[in-house]
Structures are given as C-alpha cells and as structure tokens.
Amino acid sequence: MIRCEALIVGGGPAGSSCASRLVAAGRDVLVIDKATFPRDKVCAGWITPAVVRALALDLNAYAAEGLTLQPFTGFRTGAVGGALRTTDFGETVSYGIRRCEFDDYLLRRSGARVLGGTPVATLRRERGEWVVNDRIRAEIVVGAGGHFCPVARHLNPPRGRERVVVAQEIEFPVPASGCLVPAATPDLYFWPDLMGYGWCVRKGDHVNIGAGRLDCDDLPATVRAFAADLARRGILPGGVPGKWKGHAYLLNRTTARQLVADGALLVGDAAGLALAPSGEGILAAVESGLLAAEALIEASDRPSADALAPYADMVARRFETRAERLAGVPAVPSWIVGAAAQVLLRSRWLTRRVLLEDWFLHRRRPQLPWRSDNAPLPAAAAD
Ligand SMILES: Cc1cc2nc3c(=O)[nH]c(=O)nc-3n(C[C@H](O)[C@H](O)[C@H](O)COP(=O)(O)OP(=O)(O)OC[C@H]3O[C@@H](n4cnc5c(N)ncnc54)[C@H](O)[C@@H]3O)c2cc1C
C-alpha cells in the first residue's frame, strides 16, 4: 500500500499548482495521472499574464529550457467569413505555449512525487481515509482530473446533461506552404450568436487552429467549415495536415458541481471553472489549485466538508459561479445577440475595451490576494 497525505488526481495545471503549494508547505503529496508526462493536452495553448503571475513563473528560466514561449501583443478579430481588424496593444498581453511542454514543466517544478501512466479506476472512503485503486491510501484527495475526473464523478452523481463547451484543435509545425497569421497577433473569428469562436495561432515554429462552441451538436461540421474559411482567405494555403482532437469542458457561469466533501475537493476543469466567454481554463485551473491548497493548509489535519466549505465560497466569489441564479432566466433572443455581435466586432473601441480587455484578457480582474503585486513581467516577456 502506498501512503500519502494528499493524493492529487491529475497532473495538469490545476493539479500541479495545488501540489506545488502543498509541497512548499511541507505536505507529503502524490500526483497520480493516467498519462505519462510529458503528455499533450487538447488546447490552443494561450495564457494570459495573470497565469504567469499566479504561478510566479520565471519566463527567462522557462525559455532557457528551450520551451516555446510566443509573446502576443494583440489580436486580429472578426466574424467567421468577415473582415479582420487588428488591435495591437504595443506590449505583451498574452503568450503562446505548447501544453506538451508547459504542463510537464509545471509538474516537474512542483516537487511532488508523481505516479504516471496510472488511471484512477476505483475510489472509496474507509476509516476516514481515501483508498484509491486498492493500493493507495490518502487523507485527502484533490480531483484535478479534468472534465471527466473520477473524483468529480464520485462527488457528483449524474443529474442530467451539463452545458458544455465542445472544442477541437490541431497543432502542427508551420508548413512549407506557409501560414499567414502574424506570430504576435493571433486570429479570433466569432460566430454571430457569440456562443463560440475559432482561432488560428502561431507559437514559435508551430501553428494551432481550432474552434469551440457552447451547446453545439455538430462541432466537426462547424470546424470543417471554419477550416475551409481559413483556406479560402489564404491564411493556411496548404490546409490542415492531420486529424482534429476534441474535448469538452464546463464554464464558470453554468457549472453546478459540488466542490467539497469530507477530505476531498475539486479544482480546474474537474470543478468546471473555465472563464466565460473566452473559455480560458488554464488561469482558472491554476487559481483554483492554489486556493484549494490554501484551504487544505488552513483546514490542517481535520479536512472535513465543513472545514473545506470556505474553499467553495472562495471559488463562487472569484469565479462568479451562478448556475442556480441563471436557472429560469430567459435566453436573450438570437436576433438581439446577432445585432450586438455586429456592433461589437465593427467598433474599434468595443473590440478593444470589451471583447479583448474584459472578455479575453480579464485586465480589470484582481490578482489573487497574495499575488497582488502586479509586478512587471520578467524580461523574456519583452517583444
Ligand atoms: C480545444 C481546446 C482549446 C483550449 N484552449 C485553451 C487556451 O488556449 N487557454 C486556456 O487557458 N484554456 C484553454 N482550454 C481549456 C484548458 O485546456 C483547460 O481548462 C485546462 O487544461 C484545465 O486544466 P486542468 O488541470 O483542470 O485539467 P487538464 O489539463 O485536463 O489535466 C487533467 C489531467 O488529469 C488526468 N486524468 C484524467 N482522468 C484521469 C484518471 N481517471 N486517472 C488519473 N488521471 C486522470 C489527465 O491525463 C490530465 O493530465 C482549451 C480547451 C480545449 C478543449
């Protein structure tokens, strides 16, 4: 039998952030993951400066390992099939990373013991402890296993269909036929109902193309049409060289998952916290991982559901989870949304101030309380 104080199920950004903080506090942490790291994750690989600050990430050290770090100074935005507008902030406002590198780096940096290539198949409570796969005993289990996390399933028996974002992407080396997206200003293409968008992003010598939509029944057809639009524009003349990879996840506004139980809590996609409307999930994963670690340290050696309840309250405040409050609120008619989308995308000011600064970059969202310095980013962030 393997023993540990805290077993973290999933070594993505949520799990490694939580692990890192717990290890720093002297806890005995084991991260278990069904994949063997380095592993890839279906993702565009775009992170905002808030992620860098929350992780206290030394970008020079990151780049010095030869890992991809593409600064973005702005975006080109428009409607699917419509004209593009460039908004350049004149400074780095985001970064492109590759998840096969980033997640591995964070997990190594956490200092936690890692058990890779091991799916969690069974989970039960026994004499005040968790028993996992009949061979690991832990006082605490943190569900960081993404949307289909086994701990999330254990805490949340099925109760009807959840409103998910479904998304597909493909990442590949810049083809010989070229890619006309400027590396510093990735493309974002919106559907008129504002229920999703497509992207085309350069990250060093790689390109990532994809699209995600809320409540979408036929994403593959939508993605094919989007890729055809890119080819028609001449942005990716050679087309897409391979298979799309897809995944689903929840947004903070519509998640209704229970986050805590005796000796257990959920973080990241397992909790369903990606930020609407951009779908930025890495920031939510990192922040919830750190908040969970603080709650566990605070609860000390008595991590009952009551002692962990402040974590659920912090998450509700920080991520504005409000599924209950939204229930029964009538949807805005589609013609109004369509008209608003046109106004938004055609206005230079609204595109910059609302679409990009508020919805995508969260520029006015406060840092976590203990990361409030807003210190300038390290040198590797410079263009
Ligand atoms: C197409 C697409 C594009 C996206 N683009 C972006 C983006 O550009 N920027 C952004 O911020 N967010 C993006 N997101 C969202 C982002 O990828 C997620 O929100 C983020 O990865 C969540 O991190 P996490 O640590 O909670 O989960 P994950 O990163 O999914 O990590 C979960 C880990 O748990 C492991 N695991 C799962 N099941 C088990 C099991 N049974 N036993 C053991 N281990 C298990 C997995 O192997 C995995 O390593 C995108 C999502 C999609 C689908």
The ligand as an SDF file (V2000), in Angstrom:
LIG
                    3D

 53 58  0  0  0  0  0  0  0  0999 V2000
   -9.6840   22.7490  -27.8600 C   0  0  0  0  0  0  0  0  0  0  0  0
   -9.4200   23.4450  -26.5510 C   0  0  0  0  0  0  0  0  0  0  0  0
   -8.6670   24.5990  -26.5360 C   0  0  0  0  0  0  0  0  0  0  0  0
   -8.3920   25.2490  -25.3210 C   0  0  0  0  0  0  0  0  0  0  0  0
   -7.5970   26.3520  -25.3470 N   0  0  0  0  0  0  0  0  0  0  0  0
   -7.2940   26.9790  -24.1850 C   0  0  0  0  0  0  0  0  0  0  0  0
   -6.3750   28.0630  -24.1780 C   0  0  0  0  0  0  0  0  0  0  0  0
   -5.8170   28.4460  -25.2070 O   0  0  0  0  0  0  0  0  0  0  0  0
   -6.1190   28.6820  -22.9960 N   0  0  0  0  0  0  0  0  0  0  0  0
   -6.7080   28.2790  -21.8240 C   0  0  0  0  0  0  0  0  0  0  0  0
   -6.4760   28.8990  -20.7760 O   0  0  0  0  0  0  0  0  0  0  0  0
   -7.5630   27.2090  -21.8130 N   0  0  0  0  0  0  0  0  0  0  0  0
   -7.8410   26.5390  -22.9520 C   0  0  0  0  0  0  0  0  0  0  0  0
   -8.6370   25.4330  -22.9240 N   0  0  0  0  0  0  0  0  0  0  0  0
   -9.1140   24.9250  -21.6300 C   0  0  0  0  0  0  0  0  0  0  0  0
   -7.9490   24.2540  -20.8920 C   0  0  0  0  0  0  0  0  0  0  0  0
   -7.3250   23.3120  -21.7450 O   0  0  0  0  0  0  0  0  0  0  0  0
   -8.4310   23.5580  -19.6260 C   0  0  0  0  0  0  0  0  0  0  0  0
   -9.3380   24.3870  -18.9430 O   0  0  0  0  0  0  0  0  0  0  0  0
   -7.2600   23.2230  -18.7090 C   0  0  0  0  0  0  0  0  0  0  0  0
   -6.4120   22.2660  -19.3190 O   0  0  0  0  0  0  0  0  0  0  0  0
   -7.7570   22.6590  -17.3690 C   0  0  0  0  0  0  0  0  0  0  0  0
   -6.6520   22.2250  -16.6180 O   0  0  0  0  0  0  0  0  0  0  0  0
   -6.8310   21.0500  -15.5460 P   0  0  0  0  0  0  0  0  0  0  0  0
   -5.5200   20.9130  -14.8650 O   0  0  0  0  0  0  0  0  0  0  0  0
   -8.0460   21.2720  -14.7570 O   0  0  0  0  0  0  0  0  0  0  0  0
   -7.1350   19.7380  -16.4150 O   0  0  0  0  0  0  0  0  0  0  0  0
   -6.2420   19.0120  -17.5310 P   0  0  0  0  0  0  0  0  0  0  0  0
   -5.2520   19.9290  -18.0840 O   0  0  0  0  0  0  0  0  0  0  0  0
   -7.2410   18.3710  -18.4410 O   0  0  0  0  0  0  0  0  0  0  0  0
   -5.4700   17.8830  -16.7170 O   0  0  0  0  0  0  0  0  0  0  0  0
   -6.1680   16.7710  -16.2130 C   0  0  0  0  0  0  0  0  0  0  0  0
   -5.1900   15.6320  -16.0110 C   0  0  0  0  0  0  0  0  0  0  0  0
   -5.9120   14.5600  -15.3690 O   0  0  0  0  0  0  0  0  0  0  0  0
   -5.5220   13.3300  -15.9290 C   0  0  0  0  0  0  0  0  0  0  0  0
   -6.6090   12.3560  -15.7340 N   0  0  0  0  0  0  0  0  0  0  0  0
   -7.8350   12.3670  -16.3030 C   0  0  0  0  0  0  0  0  0  0  0  0
   -8.5480   11.2960  -15.8810 N   0  0  0  0  0  0  0  0  0  0  0  0
   -7.7480   10.6160  -15.0330 C   0  0  0  0  0  0  0  0  0  0  0  0
   -7.9090    9.4040  -14.2940 C   0  0  0  0  0  0  0  0  0  0  0  0
   -9.0320    8.6780  -14.3310 N   0  0  0  0  0  0  0  0  0  0  0  0
   -6.8750    8.9790  -13.5360 N   0  0  0  0  0  0  0  0  0  0  0  0
   -5.7090    9.6900  -13.4700 C   0  0  0  0  0  0  0  0  0  0  0  0
   -5.5090   10.8380  -14.1690 N   0  0  0  0  0  0  0  0  0  0  0  0
   -6.5110   11.2900  -14.9350 C   0  0  0  0  0  0  0  0  0  0  0  0
   -5.2650   13.6600  -17.4020 C   0  0  0  0  0  0  0  0  0  0  0  0
   -4.3750   12.7170  -18.0020 O   0  0  0  0  0  0  0  0  0  0  0  0
   -4.6510   15.0650  -17.3040 C   0  0  0  0  0  0  0  0  0  0  0  0
   -3.2410   15.0310  -17.2740 O   0  0  0  0  0  0  0  0  0  0  0  0
   -8.9240   24.7560  -24.1080 C   0  0  0  0  0  0  0  0  0  0  0  0
   -9.6930   23.5810  -24.1240 C   0  0  0  0  0  0  0  0  0  0  0  0
   -9.9370   22.9240  -25.3300 C   0  0  0  0  0  0  0  0  0  0  0  0
  -10.7610   21.6690  -25.3130 C   0  0  0  0  0  0  0  0  0  0  0  0
  1  2  1  0
  2  3  1  0
  2 52  2  0
  3  4  2  0
  4  5  1  0
  4 50  1  0
  5  6  2  0
  6  7  1  0
  6 13  1  0
  7  8  2  0
  7  9  1  0
  9 10  1  0
 10 11  2  0
 10 12  1  0
 12 13  2  0
 13 14  1  0
 14 15  1  0
 14 50  1  0
 15 16  1  0
 16 17  1  0
 16 18  1  0
 18 19  1  0
 18 20  1  0
 20 21  1  0
 20 22  1  0
 22 23  1  0
 23 24  1  0
 24 25  2  0
 24 26  1  0
 24 27  1  0
 27 28  1  0
 28 29  2  0
 28 30  1  0
 28 31  1  0
 31 32  1  0
 32 33  1  0
 33 34  1  0
 33 48  1  0
 34 35  1  0
 35 36  1  0
 35 46  1  0
 36 37  1  0
 36 45  1  0
 37 38  2  0
 38 39  1  0
 39 40  1  0
 39 45  2  0
 40 41  1  0
 40 42  2  0
 42 43  1  0
 43 44  2  0
 44 45  1  0
 46 47  1  0
 46 48  1  0
 48 49  1  0
 50 51  2  0
 51 52  1  0
 52 53  1  0
M  END
$$$$
